[in-house]
Amino acid sequence: MESDFSRAVTEELHCSVCLSYLTDPVTINCGYSFCRVCLHLFWEDSLLPGHCPTCRKRTKQKDFRTNIVLKKLVSIAKQASLKKYLISEEN
């Protein structure tokens, strides 16, 4: 059974736009993180371009660096999920 902590961490590693694991995660000024592509697509289609999809705060950032820590954590979480799945398939 997955712990509350594990569930909470896994939830934080998901993009609130696409609801999947973060891919090429970027963190904007307000502190929220999104997939780079999701953020750009959201802003292209948004009535509020440049605003956070989660908290709606405006950011003036234009260039985003990949959040390396989040990228590594997502990789670890995906590997752990795969191992858990493979073990459950063996039983």
Secondary structure, DSSP 8 states (H G I E B T S, - for coil): ---HHHHHHHHHTB-TTT-SB-SSEEE-TTS-EEEHHHHHHHHHH-SSTTB-TTT--B----S--B-HHHHHHHHHHHHHHHHHHHHHHH-
